[in-house]
Amino acid sequence: MKTPNYKTALANPIFNSVSKAASNLKLDTYVIGGFVRDFLLERGDAKDIDIVAVGSGISLAKEVSKLLPGNPNVSVFKNYGTAMLKSSGIELEFVGARKESYSEDSRNPAVENGTLQDDQNRRDFTINALALSLNEATYGDLLDPFNGVEDLHNKIIRTPLEPDITYSDDPLRMLRAIRFATQLDFIIEQESLDAITRNAERITIISKERVVDEINKILSAPVPSKGFSLLHKTGLLPFIFPELVALQGIDEKDGQKHKDNFWHTLEVVDNIAETTENLWLRWAALLHDIGKAPTKRFDKKIGWTFHAHEFVGSKMVFKLFKRLKMPLNDKMKFVQKMVLMSSRPIVLASDVTDSAVRRLVFDAGEYVEDLMTLCEADITTKNPKKFKKYHQNFEVVRSKIMEVEERDQVRNFQPPVSGAEIMKTFNLQPSREIGQIKDAIKEAILEGEIANNYEEAHAFMIKKGQELGLTIAL
């Protein structure tokens, strides 16, 4: 990371407007936080910019709006003393410099007006306390009271003040530390890491929504396992994902062991992160084995078993999403389906029959590619021969899926004969027999007994109806 000309960070004309508005109001004003950090890390142009004024941030926002094209609307949040406006694709948030004090049972601080130094003191990490002056006399000067630039150079996450106070005051900062370490591939300074461990239980006062937001960012990182390893190491994980903690450890009986499913899971998440940015598929990788802890059994004849862990795990997904106040919608159902079907292609790989492939494609529907991606990520063997063999087997499965799909078109298929036609053919009122015939047609297609077309399905319908003792209507 080279030493930059800090004024180049302020090349966007919007900063001139903020500087002029600050001068009009005689307010000392600075751009602070993530924008400055990301400029120094050369992470591209930020679209979210935090502006701190020694005085009223709301007044400054309104004055800036007057100077911008179109006089953009200012959203004011009086309770927080903040204001926001959007201009040319950039979101500016304004706040007055402040100092904060916290009570033990809340992360919502008592706030009072303060100096720039007070405001920098309250920041979570040294790398987020960096500020650039927007004042005429010192325009573009860097204010770095905690050696944040040096920490950026050394790739260190460190708190400006004593870490126990920082994390106890606002326990969300513990997750943010781990998230930044994961996203930026930084190291959390040891004193800070120890403080997170000491304060881990305080994470329970943070809203589930805030926790999940940080977890999503960790999962979206290039190597998510770094974050989950830190959550485990610091003792935060049991308060967020006890289901994952339950997977850790290797039991041995009669000389037989099973793998550590916790560390295996983290490998799977890293594997899938290399192939997809789909957050919900990454969630599926994280949760694909959670049913193994409650289903683990030892059988003297066959060793360790995890019977029906996929089914149990899919049920656990709902409970976990509900507990964490995550969306109980199609995203949750997608994760459930992936967990439920996570072993199907693996079993199929050893005996790739047309009927089994048809059923896989039918059951997975539009998500069959996602399912295959998950199962390939699930290969974590360190044996090169086995690794190669498993991947070759999956290539055979993928090829067979394409062949069967092209020929039989069973992905999300509807039986060629409708319930209405069955009723008309046999002069039936709504009854059990209609469902029996429809199911029989579906099974016959999936088993390859008949082709997926109207002619063969209609003939099969007549045959099945007669077997059920039904009479064709004249």
Residue pairs with C-beta under 8 A, 6 or more apart in sequence:
1 40
1 41
1 42
1 152
1 153
4 39
4 40
6 132
6 140
6 141
6 142
7 139
7 140
9 31
9 35
9 36
9 39
9 132
9 140
10 16
10 31
10 132
10 134
10 139
10 140
12 90
14 49
14 68
14 87
14 88
14 90
14 92
15 31
15 134
17 64
17 67
17 68
18 29
18 31
18 51
18 60
18 64
18 92
18 134
19 29
19 134
19 135
19 136
19 139
20 67
21 60
21 63
21 64
21 66
21 67
22 28
22 29
22 53
22 60
22 63
22 134
22 135
23 135
23 136
24 63
25 55
25 59
25 60
25 63
27 53
27 54
27 55
27 56
27 59
27 60
28 53
28 54
28 55
28 116
28 135
29 51
29 52
29 53
29 54
29 60
29 133
29 134
29 135
30 51
30 52
30 53
30 116
30 131
30 132
30 133
30 134
30 135
30 143
31 49
31 50
31 51
31 131
31 132
31 134
32 50
32 51
32 52
32 119
32 120
32 123
32 129
32 130
32 131
32 132
33 50
33 123
33 128
33 129
33 130
33 131
34 46
34 48
34 50
34 128
35 46
35 48
35 49
35 50
36 130
36 131
36 132
36 142
37 127
37 128
37 130
37 148
37 152
38 44
38 46
39 46
40 130
40 149
40 152
41 152
41 184
47 89
47 90
47 91
48 90
48 91
48 93
49 90
49 91
49 92
49 93
50 93
50 95
51 57
51 60
51 92
51 93
51 94
51 95
51 134
52 94
52 95
52 96
52 97
52 116
52 119
52 131
53 59
53 60
53 94
53 95
53 96
53 97
54 96
54 97
54 115
54 116
55 96
55 97
55 113
56 81
56 96
57 81
57 82
57 83
57 94
57 95
57 96
58 74
58 76
58 78
58 81
58 82
58 83
58 94
58 96
60 83
60 94
61 74
61 76
61 83
61 84
61 85
61 92
61 94
62 74
62 83
64 85
64 92
64 94
65 71
65 72
65 73
65 74
65 85
68 85
68 87
69 87
70 87
72 85
72 86
72 87
73 85
74 83
74 84
74 85
75 83
75 84
75 85
76 82
76 83
77 83
77 84
80 95
81 95
81 96
81 98
81 111
82 93
82 94
82 95
83 93
83 94
84 91
84 92
84 93
84 94
85 91
85 92
85 94
86 92
96 113
97 113
97 114
97 115
97 116
97 118
97 119
98 111
98 112
98 113
98 114
98 118
98 119
98 122
99 111
99 112
99 113
99 114
99 115
99 118
99 119
99 121
99 122
100 109
100 110
100 111
100 122
100 169
101 109
101 110
102 109
102 110
102 168
102 169
102 170
103 110
104 168
105 205
106 205
107 169
107 170
107 171
107 172
107 205
107 206
109 169
109 170
116 131
116 143
117 145
120 129
120 131
120 143
120 145
120 146
120 160
121 129
121 160
121 161
123 129
123 160
124 159
124 166
124 170
124 173
124 176
124 177
125 148
125 151
125 157
125 158
125 159
125 160
125 173
125 176
125 177
125 180
126 146
126 147
126 148
126 151
126 158
126 159
126 160
127 148
127 151
127 152
127 157
127 158
127 180
128 148
129 144
129 145
129 146
129 148
129 160
130 142
130 143
130 144
130 148
130 149
131 142
131 143
131 144
132 140
132 141
132 142
132 143
133 139
133 140
133 141
133 142
133 143
142 149
145 160
146 158
146 160
151 157
151 158
155 184
155 185
155 186
155 187
156 186
156 187
156 188
156 189
157 177
157 180
157 181
157 186
157 187
157 188
157 189
157 192
158 188
158 189
158 192
159 166
159 167
159 173
159 192
159 195
160 166
163 191
163 192
163 194
163 195
163 196
164 195
164 198
164 199
166 173
166 195
167 173
167 174
167 177
167 195
167 196
167 199
167 202
168 199
168 202
171 199
171 202
171 203
171 205
171 206
172 203
172 206
172 210
172 211
172 214
174 196
174 199
174 200
174 202
174 203
174 234
174 236
175 203
175 206
175 211
175 214
175 215
175 236
176 214
177 188
177 192
177 196
178 188
178 196
178 214
178 218
178 227
178 230
178 231
178 234
178 236
179 214
179 217
179 218
179 221
179 227
180 186
181 187
181 188
181 226
181 227
181 230
182 217
182 218
182 221
182 223
182 224
182 226
182 227
182 230
183 217
183 218
183 221
185 222
185 223
185 226
188 196
188 230
193 230
193 233
193 234
196 234
196 236
197 233
197 234
197 235
200 234
200 235
200 236
200 239
201 239
203 211
203 236
203 239
203 240
204 239
207 325
208 323
208 324
208 325
208 326
209 325
211 240
211 324
212 324
212 325
212 326
215 240
216 279
218 224
218 227
218 228
218 231
219 227
219 269
219 279
219 282
219 283
219 286
220 277
220 279
220 282
221 227
221 273
222 273
223 270
223 273
224 266
224 269
224 270
224 273
224 282
224 286
225 266
225 267
225 269
225 270
228 237
228 244
228 266
228 269
228 286
229 266
231 237
231 240
231 241
232 245
232 248
232 262
237 244
237 245
238 245
240 324
241 320
243 287
243 290
243 293
243 316
243 320
244 262
244 265
244 286
244 290
245 262
246 290
246 293
246 294
247 260
247 261
247 262
247 265
247 289
247 290
247 292
247 293
248 260
248 261
248 262
248 263
249 260
249 262
250 257
250 258
250 259
250 260
251 257
251 258
251 296
251 298
251 304
253 298
253 304
254 298
254 300
256 298
256 303
256 304
257 304
258 296
258 303
258 304
261 289
261 292
261 293
264 289
264 380
265 285
265 286
265 288
265 289
267 380
268 285
268 288
268 289
268 377
268 378
268 380
269 282
269 285
269 286
269 377
271 285
271 376
271 377
271 378
271 379
271 380
272 281
272 282
272 285
272 373
272 374
272 377
273 282
275 373
275 376
275 377
276 282
276 370
276 373
278 370
280 331
280 334
280 335
281 338
281 370
281 373
281 374
283 335
284 334
284 335
284 338
284 339
284 342
284 370
284 374
285 374
285 377
285 378
287 313
287 316
287 317
287 320
287 335
287 339
288 313
288 338
288 339
288 342
288 374
288 378
289 309
289 313
289 342
290 313
290 316
290 317
290 320
290 339
291 306
291 308
291 309
291 310
291 311
291 312
291 313
291 314
291 315
291 316
291 339
292 306
292 309
292 313
294 309
294 312
294 316
295 305
295 306
295 307
295 308
295 309
295 312
296 304
296 305
296 306
297 304
297 305
297 306
297 307
298 304
298 305
299 305
310 339
310 340
310 341
310 342
310 343
311 340
313 339
313 340
313 342
314 336
314 337
314 339
314 340
317 332
317 335
317 336
317 339
318 328
318 332
318 336
320 326
321 327
321 328
321 332
321 335
322 328
326 332
334 367
334 370
337 364
337 367
338 367
338 370
338 371
338 374
341 360
341 363
341 364
341 371
342 371
342 374
342 375
342 378
343 375
344 360
344 363
344 364
344 371
345 360
345 371
345 372
345 375
345 394
345 397
346 375
346 378
348 356
348 357
348 360
348 397
349 390
349 393
349 394
349 396
349 397
350 393
352 393
352 396
352 397
352 400
354 400
354 404
354 448
355 446
355 447
355 448
357 397
357 400
357 401
357 404
358 404
358 408
358 410
358 445
358 446
358 447
358 448
359 446
360 368
360 371
360 401
361 368
361 401
361 404
361 405
361 410
361 411
362 410
362 411
362 412
362 413
362 446
364 371
365 411
365 412
366 411
366 412
368 401
368 411
372 394
372 397
372 398
372 401
375 394
376 391
376 394
379 387
379 390
379 391
379 394
381 387
381 390
404 410
405 411
408 445
408 448
408 451
408 452
409 452
410 445
410 446
410 452
413 445
413 452
415 438
415 441
415 442
415 445
415 457
416 441
416 452
416 453
416 454
416 457
416 458
417 437
417 438
417 441
417 454
417 457
417 458
417 461
419 434
419 435
419 438
421 461
422 428
422 434
422 437
422 438
422 461
422 465
423 429
423 430
423 434
424 473
425 461
425 462
425 465
425 472
425 473
426 433
426 465
426 470
426 471
426 472
426 473
427 471
427 473
428 434
428 470
433 465
433 468
433 470
436 464
436 468
437 461
437 464
437 465
437 468
440 460
440 464
441 450
441 457
441 460
441 461
441 464
444 450
444 457
444 460
445 451
445 452
445 457
449 460
450 456
450 457
450 459
450 460
462 472
465 472
466 472
